[in-house]
Amino acid sequence: MDKHPSPPVDEVGELEVVVAVKIALACLRVNPQSRPTMQQIDRAFSTKWPPLSKSFPMITLGELLGHGGETS
């Protein structure tokens, strides 16, 4: 039986998930010119991000897509 992955256990893990999802969604943009370059992706993963502005379970898809309030 498939099990759900465990949720992140700390703020650092939660932030890493948010950054990875934001990057993944940016890579799916319809217009190839608006997708991030590998250099931009590398920079995003290397950046020290500020703490999330709200609790992890409260982050919406719209926020991850950049259509809502900032999450990081």
Predicted model as a PDB file, atoms N, CA, C, CB and O in Angstrom, pLDDT in the B-factor column:
MODEL        1                                                                  
ATOM      1  N   MET A   1       0.834  -1.165   0.000  1.00 58.00           N  
ATOM      2  CA  MET A   1       0.000   0.000   0.000  1.00 58.00           C  
ATOM      3  C   MET A   1       0.890   1.244   0.000  1.00 58.00           C  
ATOM      4  CB  MET A   1      -0.955  -0.011   1.209  1.00 58.00           C  
ATOM      5  O   MET A   1       1.855   1.322   0.761  1.00 58.00           O  
ATOM      6  N   ASP A   2       0.561   2.219  -0.860  1.00 63.00           N  
ATOM      7  CA  ASP A   2       1.322   3.466  -0.921  1.00 63.00           C  
ATOM      8  C   ASP A   2       1.075   4.296   0.324  1.00 63.00           C  
ATOM      9  CB  ASP A   2       0.954   4.269  -2.178  1.00 63.00           C  
ATOM     10  O   ASP A   2      -0.045   4.376   0.828  1.00 63.00           O  
ATOM     11  N   LYS A   3       2.137   4.907   0.805  1.00 74.00           N  
ATOM     12  CA  LYS A   3       2.019   5.801   1.943  1.00 74.00           C  
ATOM     13  C   LYS A   3       2.322   7.215   1.475  1.00 74.00           C  
ATOM     14  CB  LYS A   3       2.970   5.375   3.097  1.00 74.00           C  
ATOM     15  O   LYS A   3       3.123   7.429   0.564  1.00 74.00           O  
ATOM     16  N   HIS A   4       1.674   8.164   2.107  1.00 71.00           N  
ATOM     17  CA  HIS A   4       1.962   9.562   1.813  1.00 71.00           C  
ATOM     18  C   HIS A   4       3.330   9.898   2.379  1.00 71.00           C  
ATOM     19  CB  HIS A   4       0.869  10.502   2.398  1.00 71.00           C  
ATOM     20  O   HIS A   4       3.705   9.392   3.437  1.00 71.00           O  
ATOM     21  N   PRO A   5       4.096  10.765   1.670  1.00 70.00           N  
ATOM     22  CA  PRO A   5       5.368  11.175   2.266  1.00 70.00           C  
ATOM     23  C   PRO A   5       5.120  11.947   3.558  1.00 70.00           C  
ATOM     24  CB  PRO A   5       6.186  12.034   1.274  1.00 70.00           C  
ATOM     25  O   PRO A   5       4.098  12.616   3.714  1.00 70.00           O  
ATOM     26  N   SER A   6       6.042  11.845   4.447  1.00 71.00           N  
ATOM     27  CA  SER A   6       5.932  12.584   5.707  1.00 71.00           C  
ATOM     28  C   SER A   6       6.048  14.077   5.423  1.00 71.00           C  
ATOM     29  CB  SER A   6       7.026  12.129   6.722  1.00 71.00           C  
ATOM     30  O   SER A   6       6.821  14.480   4.554  1.00 71.00           O  
ATOM     31  N   PRO A   7       5.298  14.894   6.134  1.00 67.00           N  
ATOM     32  CA  PRO A   7       5.427  16.348   5.938  1.00 67.00           C  
ATOM     33  C   PRO A   7       6.780  16.821   6.467  1.00 67.00           C  
ATOM     34  CB  PRO A   7       4.268  17.112   6.652  1.00 67.00           C  
ATOM     35  O   PRO A   7       7.387  16.151   7.302  1.00 67.00           O  
ATOM     36  N   PRO A   8       7.255  17.971   5.985  1.00 66.00           N  
ATOM     37  CA  PRO A   8       8.517  18.502   6.510  1.00 66.00           C  
ATOM     38  C   PRO A   8       8.426  18.643   8.030  1.00 66.00           C  
ATOM     39  CB  PRO A   8       8.855  19.872   5.855  1.00 66.00           C  
ATOM     40  O   PRO A   8       7.373  18.975   8.574  1.00 66.00           O  
ATOM     41  N   VAL A   9       9.530  18.388   8.691  1.00 66.00           N  
ATOM     42  CA  VAL A   9       9.514  18.392  10.157  1.00 66.00           C  
ATOM     43  C   VAL A   9      10.031  19.681  10.775  1.00 66.00           C  
ATOM     44  CB  VAL A   9      10.326  17.249  10.669  1.00 66.00           C  
ATOM     45  O   VAL A   9       9.942  19.861  11.990  1.00 66.00           O  
ATOM     46  N   ASP A  10      10.569  20.577   9.964  1.00 71.00           N  
ATOM     47  CA  ASP A  10      11.057  21.834  10.511  1.00 71.00           C  
ATOM     48  C   ASP A  10      10.887  22.944   9.482  1.00 71.00           C  
ATOM     49  CB  ASP A  10      12.533  21.709  10.939  1.00 71.00           C  
ATOM     50  O   ASP A  10      10.541  22.690   8.328  1.00 71.00           O  
ATOM     51  N   GLU A  11      11.136  24.178   9.912  1.00 74.00           N  
ATOM     52  CA  GLU A  11      10.948  25.322   9.028  1.00 74.00           C  
ATOM     53  C   GLU A  11      11.885  25.286   7.831  1.00 74.00           C  
ATOM     54  CB  GLU A  11      11.151  26.607   9.794  1.00 74.00           C  
ATOM     55  O   GLU A  11      11.510  25.726   6.745  1.00 74.00           O  
ATOM     56  N   VAL A  12      13.098  24.770   8.008  1.00 74.00           N  
ATOM     57  CA  VAL A  12      14.035  24.689   6.893  1.00 74.00           C  
ATOM     58  C   VAL A  12      13.495  23.727   5.839  1.00 74.00           C  
ATOM     59  CB  VAL A  12      15.434  24.237   7.380  1.00 74.00           C  
ATOM     60  O   VAL A  12      13.526  24.032   4.646  1.00 74.00           O  
ATOM     61  N   GLY A  13      13.002  22.574   6.269  1.00 83.00           N  
ATOM     62  CA  GLY A  13      12.431  21.612   5.328  1.00 83.00           C  
ATOM     63  C   GLY A  13      11.215  22.175   4.614  1.00 83.00           C  
ATOM     64  O   GLY A  13      11.038  21.956   3.416  1.00 83.00           O  
ATOM     65  N   GLU A  14      10.380  22.895   5.340  1.00 88.00           N  
ATOM     66  CA  GLU A  14       9.201  23.514   4.735  1.00 88.00           C  
ATOM     67  C   GLU A  14       9.608  24.544   3.691  1.00 88.00           C  
ATOM     68  CB  GLU A  14       8.324  24.169   5.809  1.00 88.00           C  
ATOM     69  O   GLU A  14       9.019  24.603   2.612  1.00 88.00           O  
ATOM     70  N   LEU A  15      10.601  25.346   4.003  1.00 89.00           N  
ATOM     71  CA  LEU A  15      11.070  26.366   3.075  1.00 89.00           C  
ATOM     72  C   LEU A  15      11.656  25.725   1.823  1.00 89.00           C  
ATOM     73  CB  LEU A  15      12.109  27.266   3.748  1.00 89.00           C  
ATOM     74  O   LEU A  15      11.426  26.210   0.716  1.00 89.00           O  
ATOM     75  N   GLU A  16      12.405  24.650   1.985  1.00 89.00           N  
ATOM     76  CA  GLU A  16      12.970  23.944   0.834  1.00 89.00           C  
ATOM     77  C   GLU A  16      11.875  23.404  -0.071  1.00 89.00           C  
ATOM     78  CB  GLU A  16      13.873  22.802   1.299  1.00 89.00           C  
ATOM     79  O   GLU A  16      12.004  23.455  -1.294  1.00 89.00           O  
ATOM     80  N   VAL A  17      10.804  22.891   0.509  1.00 89.00           N  
ATOM     81  CA  VAL A  17       9.677  22.395  -0.285  1.00 89.00           C  
ATOM     82  C   VAL A  17       9.037  23.538  -1.063  1.00 89.00           C  
ATOM     83  CB  VAL A  17       8.630  21.709   0.621  1.00 89.00           C  
ATOM     84  O   VAL A  17       8.750  23.394  -2.251  1.00 89.00           O  
ATOM     85  N   VAL A  18       8.813  24.668  -0.404  1.00 92.00           N  
ATOM     86  CA  VAL A  18       8.195  25.818  -1.068  1.00 92.00           C  
ATOM     87  C   VAL A  18       9.059  26.303  -2.229  1.00 92.00           C  
ATOM     88  CB  VAL A  18       7.968  26.962  -0.064  1.00 92.00           C  
ATOM     89  O   VAL A  18       8.542  26.546  -3.320  1.00 92.00           O  
ATOM     90  N   VAL A  19      10.353  26.445  -2.015  1.00 92.00           N  
ATOM     91  CA  VAL A  19      11.257  26.903  -3.081  1.00 92.00           C  
ATOM     92  C   VAL A  19      11.254  25.909  -4.241  1.00 92.00           C  
ATOM     93  CB  VAL A  19      12.700  27.087  -2.537  1.00 92.00           C  
ATOM     94  O   VAL A  19      11.174  26.316  -5.400  1.00 92.00           O  
ATOM     95  N   ALA A  20      11.339  24.624  -3.946  1.00 93.00           N  
ATOM     96  CA  ALA A  20      11.348  23.607  -5.004  1.00 93.00           C  
ATOM     97  C   ALA A  20      10.054  23.619  -5.808  1.00 93.00           C  
ATOM     98  CB  ALA A  20      11.569  22.221  -4.402  1.00 93.00           C  
ATOM     99  O   ALA A  20      10.085  23.486  -7.031  1.00 93.00           O  
ATOM    100  N   VAL A  21       8.924  23.776  -5.139  1.00 94.00           N  
ATOM    101  CA  VAL A  21       7.636  23.809  -5.850  1.00 94.00           C  
ATOM    102  C   VAL A  21       7.527  25.055  -6.715  1.00 94.00           C  
ATOM    103  CB  VAL A  21       6.465  23.758  -4.853  1.00 94.00           C  
ATOM    104  O   VAL A  21       7.059  24.986  -7.852  1.00 94.00           O  
ATOM    105  N   LYS A  22       7.960  26.200  -6.178  1.00 93.00           N  
ATOM    106  CA  LYS A  22       7.926  27.431  -6.970  1.00 93.00           C  
ATOM    107  C   LYS A  22       8.778  27.293  -8.231  1.00 93.00           C  
ATOM    108  CB  LYS A  22       8.414  28.624  -6.130  1.00 93.00           C  
ATOM    109  O   LYS A  22       8.367  27.717  -9.311  1.00 93.00           O  
ATOM    110  N   ILE A  23       9.960  26.703  -8.093  1.00 94.00           N  
ATOM    111  CA  ILE A  23      10.836  26.505  -9.247  1.00 94.00           C  
ATOM    112  C   ILE A  23      10.201  25.535 -10.235  1.00 94.00           C  
ATOM    113  CB  ILE A  23      12.216  25.987  -8.800  1.00 94.00           C  
ATOM    114  O   ILE A  23      10.207  25.775 -11.442  1.00 94.00           O  
ATOM    115  N   ALA A  24       9.657  24.444  -9.721  1.00 95.00           N  
ATOM    116  CA  ALA A  24       9.012  23.461 -10.604  1.00 95.00           C  
ATOM    117  C   ALA A  24       7.863  24.095 -11.380  1.00 95.00           C  
ATOM    118  CB  ALA A  24       8.496  22.260  -9.789  1.00 95.00           C  
ATOM    119  O   ALA A  24       7.729  23.863 -12.582  1.00 95.00           O  
ATOM    120  N   LEU A  25       7.042  24.882 -10.719  1.00 95.00           N  
ATOM    121  CA  LEU A  25       5.923  25.539 -11.400  1.00 95.00           C  
ATOM    122  C   LEU A  25       6.416  26.546 -12.427  1.00 95.00           C  
ATOM    123  CB  LEU A  25       5.013  26.233 -10.386  1.00 95.00           C  
ATOM    124  O   LEU A  25       5.816  26.685 -13.492  1.00 95.00           O  
ATOM    125  N   ALA A  26       7.501  27.248 -12.123  1.00 94.00           N  
ATOM    126  CA  ALA A  26       8.065  28.203 -13.085  1.00 94.00           C  
ATOM    127  C   ALA A  26       8.579  27.476 -14.325  1.00 94.00           C  
ATOM    128  CB  ALA A  26       9.205  29.019 -12.435  1.00 94.00           C  
ATOM    129  O   ALA A  26       8.507  28.010 -15.432  1.00 94.00           O  
ATOM    130  N   CYS A  27       9.092  26.272 -14.148  1.00 95.00           N  
ATOM    131  CA  CYS A  27       9.591  25.490 -15.283  1.00 95.00           C  
ATOM    132  C   CYS A  27       8.466  24.988 -16.178  1.00 95.00           C  
ATOM    133  CB  CYS A  27      10.408  24.313 -14.785  1.00 95.00           C  
ATOM    134  O   CYS A  27       8.719  24.577 -17.310  1.00 95.00           O  
ATOM    135  N   LEU A  28       7.238  25.014 -15.693  1.00 95.00           N  
ATOM    136  CA  LEU A  28       6.083  24.540 -16.464  1.00 95.00           C  
ATOM    137  C   LEU A  28       5.374  25.653 -17.224  1.00 95.00           C  
ATOM    138  CB  LEU A  28       5.102  23.863 -15.547  1.00 95.00           C  
ATOM    139  O   LEU A  28       4.352  25.404 -17.865  1.00 95.00           O  
ATOM    140  N   ARG A  29       5.893  26.866 -17.165  1.00 94.00           N  
ATOM    141  CA  ARG A  29       5.245  27.974 -17.870  1.00 94.00           C  
ATOM    142  C   ARG A  29       5.138  27.654 -19.352  1.00 94.00           C  
ATOM    143  CB  ARG A  29       6.023  29.292 -17.659  1.00 94.00           C  
ATOM    144  O   ARG A  29       6.036  27.045 -19.934  1.00 94.00           O  
ATOM    145  N   VAL A  30       4.029  28.071 -19.957  1.00 96.00           N  
ATOM    146  CA  VAL A  30       3.749  27.776 -21.361  1.00 96.00           C  
ATOM    147  C   VAL A  30       4.799  28.400 -22.276  1.00 96.00           C  
ATOM    148  CB  VAL A  30       2.355  28.280 -21.743  1.00 96.00           C  
ATOM    149  O   VAL A  30       5.287  27.748 -23.200  1.00 96.00           O  
ATOM    150  N   ASN A  31       5.144  29.647 -22.023  1.00 96.00           N  
ATOM    151  CA  ASN A  31       6.111  30.355 -22.860  1.00 96.00           C  
ATOM    152  C   ASN A  31       7.527  29.968 -22.421  1.00 96.00           C  
ATOM    153  CB  ASN A  31       5.903  31.904 -22.771  1.00 96.00           C  
ATOM    154  O   ASN A  31       7.931  30.275 -21.300  1.00 96.00           O  
ATOM    155  N   PRO A  32       8.278  29.298 -23.295  1.00 95.00           N  
ATOM    156  CA  PRO A  32       9.628  28.883 -22.915  1.00 95.00           C  
ATOM    157  C   PRO A  32      10.530  30.052 -22.506  1.00 95.00           C  
ATOM    158  CB  PRO A  32      10.264  28.137 -24.058  1.00 95.00           C  
ATOM    159  O   PRO A  32      11.432  29.884 -21.686  1.00 95.00           O  
ATOM    160  N   GLN A  33      10.289  31.225 -23.074  1.00 96.00           N  
ATOM    161  CA  GLN A  33      11.114  32.393 -22.752  1.00 96.00           C  
ATOM    162  C   GLN A  33      10.898  32.869 -21.320  1.00 96.00           C  
ATOM    163  CB  GLN A  33      10.814  33.528 -23.718  1.00 96.00           C  
ATOM    164  O   GLN A  33      11.751  33.563 -20.767  1.00 96.00           O  
ATOM    165  N   SER A  34       9.775  32.509 -20.716  1.00 95.00           N  
ATOM    166  CA  SER A  34       9.500  32.955 -19.350  1.00 95.00           C  
ATOM    167  C   SER A  34       9.899  31.905 -18.306  1.00 95.00           C  
ATOM    168  CB  SER A  34       8.020  33.291 -19.203  1.00 95.00           C  
ATOM    169  O   SER A  34       9.727  32.123 -17.107  1.00 95.00           O  
ATOM    170  N   ARG A  35      10.427  30.778 -18.759  1.00 96.00           N  
ATOM    171  CA  ARG A  35      10.898  29.753 -17.829  1.00 96.00           C  
ATOM    172  C   ARG A  35      12.279  30.130 -17.307  1.00 96.00           C  
ATOM    173  CB  ARG A  35      10.935  28.362 -18.512  1.00 96.00           C  
ATOM    174  O   ARG A  35      13.043  30.788 -18.013  1.00 96.00           O  
ATOM    175  N   PRO A  36      12.612  29.728 -16.090  1.00 96.00           N  
ATOM    176  CA  PRO A  36      13.930  30.062 -15.546  1.00 96.00           C  
ATOM    177  C   PRO A  36      15.042  29.296 -16.257  1.00 96.00           C  
ATOM    178  CB  PRO A  36      13.972  29.766 -14.047  1.00 96.00           C  
ATOM    179  O   PRO A  36      14.846  28.175 -16.725  1.00 96.00           O  
ATOM    180  N   THR A  37      16.207  29.926 -16.326  1.00 97.00           N  
ATOM    181  CA  THR A  37      17.382  29.253 -16.875  1.00 97.00           C  
ATOM    182  C   THR A  37      17.978  28.362 -15.789  1.00 97.00           C  
ATOM    183  CB  THR A  37      18.438  30.286 -17.399  1.00 97.00           C  
ATOM    184  O   THR A  37      17.619  28.489 -14.618  1.00 97.00           O  
ATOM    185  N   MET A  38      18.870  27.478 -16.161  1.00 97.00           N  
ATOM    186  CA  MET A  38      19.532  26.634 -15.159  1.00 97.00           C  
ATOM    187  C   MET A  38      20.335  27.490 -14.185  1.00 97.00           C  
ATOM    188  CB  MET A  38      20.452  25.598 -15.842  1.00 97.00           C  
ATOM    189  O   MET A  38      20.439  27.150 -13.006  1.00 97.00           O  
ATOM    190  N   GLN A  39      20.900  28.592 -14.660  1.00 97.00           N  
ATOM    191  CA  GLN A  39      21.634  29.486 -13.771  1.00 97.00           C  
ATOM    192  C   GLN A  39      20.691  30.095 -12.726  1.00 97.00           C  
ATOM    193  CB  GLN A  39      22.330  30.601 -14.582  1.00 97.00           C  
ATOM    194  O   GLN A  39      21.046  30.192 -11.552  1.00 97.00           O  
ATOM    195  N   GLN A  40      19.493  30.503 -13.152  1.00 95.00           N  
ATOM    196  CA  GLN A  40      18.516  31.056 -12.218  1.00 95.00           C  
ATOM    197  C   GLN A  40      18.053  30.001 -11.218  1.00 95.00           C  
ATOM    198  CB  GLN A  40      17.313  31.624 -12.977  1.00 95.00           C  
ATOM    199  O   GLN A  40      17.858  30.298 -10.040  1.00 95.00           O  
ATOM    200  N   ILE A  41      17.881  28.784 -11.686  1.00 95.00           N  
ATOM    201  CA  ILE A  41      17.467  27.688 -10.810  1.00 95.00           C  
ATOM    202  C   ILE A  41      18.557  27.401  -9.781  1.00 95.00           C  
ATOM    203  CB  ILE A  41      17.153  26.417 -11.634  1.00 95.00           C  
ATOM    204  O   ILE A  41      18.274  27.243  -8.593  1.00 95.00           O  
ATOM    205  N   ASP A  42      19.790  27.336 -10.240  1.00 95.00           N  
ATOM    206  CA  ASP A  42      20.910  27.106  -9.330  1.00 95.00           C  
ATOM    207  C   ASP A  42      20.984  28.207  -8.287  1.00 95.00           C  
ATOM    208  CB  ASP A  42      22.231  27.022 -10.105  1.00 95.00           C  
ATOM    209  O   ASP A  42      21.191  27.929  -7.106  1.00 95.00           O  
ATOM    210  N   ARG A  43      20.818  29.452  -8.710  1.00 94.00           N  
ATOM    211  CA  ARG A  43      20.861  30.585  -7.785  1.00 94.00           C  
ATOM    212  C   ARG A  43      19.730  30.485  -6.752  1.00 94.00           C  
ATOM    213  CB  ARG A  43      20.761  31.917  -8.562  1.00 94.00           C  
ATOM    214  O   ARG A  43      19.937  30.760  -5.571  1.00 94.00           O  
ATOM    215  N   ALA A  44      18.534  30.091  -7.207  1.00 92.00           N  
ATOM    216  CA  ALA A  44      17.394  29.977  -6.294  1.00 92.00           C  
ATOM    217  C   ALA A  44      17.648  28.921  -5.224  1.00 92.00           C  
ATOM    218  CB  ALA A  44      16.118  29.637  -7.073  1.00 92.00           C  
ATOM    219  O   ALA A  44      17.305  29.119  -4.058  1.00 92.00           O  
ATOM    220  N   PHE A  45      18.253  27.793  -5.622  1.00 90.00           N  
ATOM    221  CA  PHE A  45      18.531  26.741  -4.646  1.00 90.00           C  
ATOM    222  C   PHE A  45      19.694  27.108  -3.736  1.00 90.00           C  
ATOM    223  CB  PHE A  45      18.826  25.431  -5.356  1.00 90.00           C  
ATOM    224  O   PHE A  45      19.809  26.572  -2.634  1.00 90.00           O  
ATOM    225  N   SER A  46      20.561  28.018  -4.186  1.00 91.00           N  
ATOM    226  CA  SER A  46      21.727  28.419  -3.396  1.00 91.00           C  
ATOM    227  C   SER A  46      21.458  29.611  -2.484  1.00 91.00           C  
ATOM    228  CB  SER A  46      22.870  28.747  -4.312  1.00 91.00           C  
ATOM    229  O   SER A  46      22.256  29.916  -1.599  1.00 91.00           O  
ATOM    230  N   THR A  47      20.335  30.277  -2.705  1.00 90.00           N  
ATOM    231  CA  THR A  47      20.004  31.482  -1.953  1.00 90.00           C  
ATOM    232  C   THR A  47      19.557  31.154  -0.537  1.00 90.00           C  
ATOM    233  CB  THR A  47      18.920  32.267  -2.668  1.00 90.00           C  
ATOM    234  O   THR A  47      18.859  30.166  -0.308  1.00 90.00           O  
ATOM    235  N   LYS A  48      19.961  31.980   0.397  1.00 87.00           N  
ATOM    236  CA  LYS A  48      19.471  31.865   1.787  1.00 87.00           C  
ATOM    237  C   LYS A  48      18.170  32.647   1.846  1.00 87.00           C  
ATOM    238  CB  LYS A  48      20.533  32.414   2.855  1.00 87.00           C  
ATOM    239  O   LYS A  48      18.183  33.878   1.815  1.00 87.00           O  
ATOM    240  N   TRP A  49      17.050  31.948   1.930  1.00 85.00           N  
ATOM    241  CA  TRP A  49      15.731  32.568   1.918  1.00 85.00           C  
ATOM    242  C   TRP A  49      15.299  32.953   3.320  1.00 85.00           C  
ATOM    243  CB  TRP A  49      14.706  31.632   1.293  1.00 85.00           C  
ATOM    244  O   TRP A  49      15.659  32.282   4.288  1.00 85.00           O  
ATOM    245  N   PRO A  50      14.523  34.036   3.439  1.00 86.00           N  
ATOM    246  CA  PRO A  50      13.987  34.386   4.761  1.00 86.00           C  
ATOM    247  C   PRO A  50      12.933  33.357   5.179  1.00 86.00           C  
ATOM    248  CB  PRO A  50      13.374  35.823   4.749  1.00 86.00           C  
ATOM    249  O   PRO A  50      12.440  32.606   4.337  1.00 86.00           O  
ATOM    250  N   PRO A  51      12.589  33.316   6.444  1.00 86.00           N  
ATOM    251  CA  PRO A  51      11.566  32.365   6.903  1.00 86.00           C  
ATOM    252  C   PRO A  51      10.235  32.600   6.179  1.00 86.00           C  
ATOM    253  CB  PRO A  51      11.366  32.487   8.433  1.00 86.00           C  
ATOM    254  O   PRO A  51       9.964  33.695   5.686  1.00 86.00           O  
ATOM    255  N   LEU A  52       9.428  31.564   6.128  1.00 88.00           N  
ATOM    256  CA  LEU A  52       8.104  31.682   5.522  1.00 88.00           C  
ATOM    257  C   LEU A  52       7.280  32.710   6.287  1.00 88.00           C  
ATOM    258  CB  LEU A  52       7.382  30.312   5.500  1.00 88.00           C  
ATOM    259  O   LEU A  52       7.388  32.822   7.508  1.00 88.00           O  
ATOM    260  N   SER A  53       6.454  33.459   5.556  1.00 87.00           N  
ATOM    261  CA  SER A  53       5.653  34.499   6.200  1.00 87.00           C  
ATOM    262  C   SER A  53       4.376  33.946   6.831  1.00 87.00           C  
ATOM    263  CB  SER A  53       5.299  35.574   5.192  1.00 87.00           C  
ATOM    264  O   SER A  53       3.690  34.659   7.564  1.00 87.00           O  
ATOM    265  N   LYS A  54       4.055  32.687   6.554  1.00 88.00           N  
ATOM    266  CA  LYS A  54       2.885  32.042   7.171  1.00 88.00           C  
ATOM    267  C   LYS A  54       3.199  30.574   7.364  1.00 88.00           C  
ATOM    268  CB  LYS A  54       1.595  32.224   6.298  1.00 88.00           C  
ATOM    269  O   LYS A  54       4.176  30.066   6.815  1.00 88.00           O  
ATOM    270  N   SER A  55       2.379  29.897   8.136  1.00 87.00           N  
ATOM    271  CA  SER A  55       2.649  28.485   8.408  1.00 87.00           C  
ATOM    272  C   SER A  55       2.495  27.659   7.133  1.00 87.00           C  
ATOM    273  CB  SER A  55       1.708  27.954   9.508  1.00 87.00           C  
ATOM    274  O   SER A  55       1.671  27.963   6.270  1.00 87.00           O  
ATOM    275  N   PHE A  56       3.294  26.622   7.039  1.00 86.00           N  
ATOM    276  CA  PHE A  56       3.362  25.786   5.831  1.00 86.00           C  
ATOM    277  C   PHE A  56       2.000  25.287   5.346  1.00 86.00           C  
ATOM    278  CB  PHE A  56       4.253  24.601   6.090  1.00 86.00           C  
ATOM    279  O   PHE A  56       1.716  25.388   4.153  1.00 86.00           O  
ATOM    280  N   PRO A  57       1.146  24.753   6.225  1.00 87.00           N  
ATOM    281  CA  PRO A  57      -0.145  24.229   5.737  1.00 87.00           C  
ATOM    282  C   PRO A  57      -1.084  25.313   5.195  1.00 87.00           C  
ATOM    283  CB  PRO A  57      -0.844  23.486   6.854  1.00 87.00           C  
ATOM    284  O   PRO A  57      -2.065  24.998   4.521  1.00 87.00           O  
ATOM    285  N   MET A  58      -0.793  26.570   5.481  1.00 90.00           N  
ATOM    286  CA  MET A  58      -1.670  27.660   5.055  1.00 90.00           C  
ATOM    287  C   MET A  58      -1.270  28.257   3.709  1.00 90.00           C  
ATOM    288  CB  MET A  58      -1.678  28.744   6.100  1.00 90.00           C  
ATOM    289  O   MET A  58      -1.964  29.141   3.207  1.00 90.00           O  
ATOM    290  N   ILE A  59      -0.175  27.800   3.115  1.00 90.00           N  
ATOM    291  CA  ILE A  59       0.281  28.326   1.827  1.00 90.00           C  
ATOM    292  C   ILE A  59      -0.613  27.781   0.726  1.00 90.00           C  
ATOM    293  CB  ILE A  59       1.770  27.956   1.562  1.00 90.00           C  
ATOM    294  O   ILE A  59      -0.876  26.580   0.666  1.00 90.00           O  
ATOM    295  N   THR A  60      -1.083  28.677  -0.152  1.00 91.00           N  
ATOM    296  CA  THR A  60      -1.995  28.276  -1.221  1.00 91.00           C  
ATOM    297  C   THR A  60      -1.247  28.093  -2.546  1.00 91.00           C  
ATOM    298  CB  THR A  60      -3.112  29.316  -1.383  1.00 91.00           C  
ATOM    299  O   THR A  60      -0.130  28.581  -2.717  1.00 91.00           O  
ATOM    300  N   LEU A  61      -1.878  27.390  -3.463  1.00 89.00           N  
ATOM    301  CA  LEU A  61      -1.313  27.211  -4.798  1.00 89.00           C  
ATOM    302  C   LEU A  61      -1.137  28.561  -5.481  1.00 89.00           C  
ATOM    303  CB  LEU A  61      -2.209  26.291  -5.650  1.00 89.00           C  
ATOM    304  O   LEU A  61      -0.145  28.774  -6.178  1.00 89.00           O  
ATOM    305  N   GLY A  62      -2.079  29.467  -5.293  1.00 90.00           N  
ATOM    306  CA  GLY A  62      -1.963  30.796  -5.876  1.00 90.00           C  
ATOM    307  C   GLY A  62      -0.714  31.515  -5.406  1.00 90.00           C  
ATOM    308  O   GLY A  62      -0.063  32.208  -6.188  1.00 90.00           O  
ATOM    309  N   GLU A  63      -0.377  31.357  -4.146  1.00 89.00           N  
ATOM    310  CA  GLU A  63       0.837  31.974  -3.621  1.00 89.00           C  
ATOM    311  C   GLU A  63       2.087  31.341  -4.236  1.00 89.00           C  
ATOM    312  CB  GLU A  63       0.877  31.848  -2.094  1.00 89.00           C  
ATOM    313  O   GLU A  63       3.059  32.037  -4.532  1.00 89.00           O  
ATOM    314  N   LEU A  64       2.058  30.033  -4.423  1.00 89.00           N  
ATOM    315  CA  LEU A  64       3.193  29.357  -5.041  1.00 89.00           C  
ATOM    316  C   LEU A  64       3.346  29.772  -6.505  1.00 89.00           C  
ATOM    317  CB  LEU A  64       3.028  27.835  -4.935  1.00 89.00           C  
ATOM    318  O   LEU A  64       4.457  29.815  -7.032  1.00 89.00           O  
ATOM    319  N   LEU A  65       2.235  30.073  -7.149  1.00 87.00           N  
ATOM    320  CA  LEU A  65       2.270  30.517  -8.539  1.00 87.00           C  
ATOM    321  C   LEU A  65       2.589  31.994  -8.672  1.00 87.00           C  
ATOM    322  CB  LEU A  65       0.955  30.226  -9.203  1.00 87.00           C  
ATOM    323  O   LEU A  65       2.787  32.502  -9.776  1.00 87.00           O  
ATOM    324  N   GLY A  66       2.638  32.688  -7.525  1.00 80.00           N  
ATOM    325  CA  GLY A  66       2.941  34.115  -7.550  1.00 80.00           C  
ATOM    326  C   GLY A  66       1.712  34.988  -7.726  1.00 80.00           C  
ATOM    327  O   GLY A  66       1.830  36.154  -8.101  1.00 80.00           O  
ATOM    328  N   HIS A  67       0.518  34.431  -7.456  1.00 70.00           N  
ATOM    329  CA  HIS A  67      -0.733  35.167  -7.629  1.00 70.00           C  
ATOM    330  C   HIS A  67      -1.315  35.623  -6.308  1.00 70.00           C  
ATOM    331  CB  HIS A  67      -1.740  34.317  -8.358  1.00 70.00           C  
ATOM    332  O   HIS A  67      -2.429  36.145  -6.266  1.00 70.00           O  
ATOM    333  N   GLY A  68      -0.581  35.434  -5.241  1.00 57.00           N  
ATOM    334  CA  GLY A  68      -1.108  35.811  -3.918  1.00 57.00           C  
ATOM    335  C   GLY A  68      -0.012  36.453  -3.105  1.00 57.00           C  
ATOM    336  O   GLY A  68       0.991  36.923  -3.643  1.00 57.00           O  
ATOM    337  N   GLY A  69      -0.217  36.467  -1.796  1.00 54.00           N  
ATOM    338  CA  GLY A  69       0.788  37.052  -0.898  1.00 54.00           C  
ATOM    339  C   GLY A  69       2.075  36.254  -0.937  1.00 54.00           C  
ATOM    340  O   GLY A  69       2.077  35.074  -1.287  1.00 54.00           O  
ATOM    341  N   GLU A  70       3.156  36.896  -0.580  1.00 54.00           N  
ATOM    342  CA  GLU A  70       4.467  36.238  -0.571  1.00 54.00           C  
ATOM    343  C   GLU A  70       4.536  35.174   0.505  1.00 54.00           C  
ATOM    344  CB  GLU A  70       5.582  37.262  -0.361  1.00 54.00           C  
ATOM    345  O   GLU A  70       3.992  35.340   1.597  1.00 54.00           O  
ATOM    346  N   THR A  71       5.213  34.078   0.187  1.00 53.00           N  
ATOM    347  CA  THR A  71       5.398  33.010   1.151  1.00 53.00           C  
ATOM    348  C   THR A  71       6.836  32.897   1.599  1.00 53.00           C  
ATOM    349  CB  THR A  71       4.941  31.705   0.574  1.00 53.00           C  
ATOM    350  O   THR A  71       7.130  32.159   2.540  1.00 53.00           O  
ATOM    351  N   SER A  72       7.721  33.592   0.966  1.00 53.00           N  
ATOM    352  CA  SER A  72       9.129  33.553   1.407  1.00 53.00           C  
ATOM    353  C   SER A  72       9.801  34.853   1.093  1.00 53.00           C  
ATOM    354  CB  SER A  72       9.893  32.397   0.747  1.00 53.00           C  
ATOM    355  O   SER A  72      10.985  35.022   1.384  1.00 53.00           O  
TER     356      SER A  72                                                      
ENDMDL                                                                          
END                                                                             
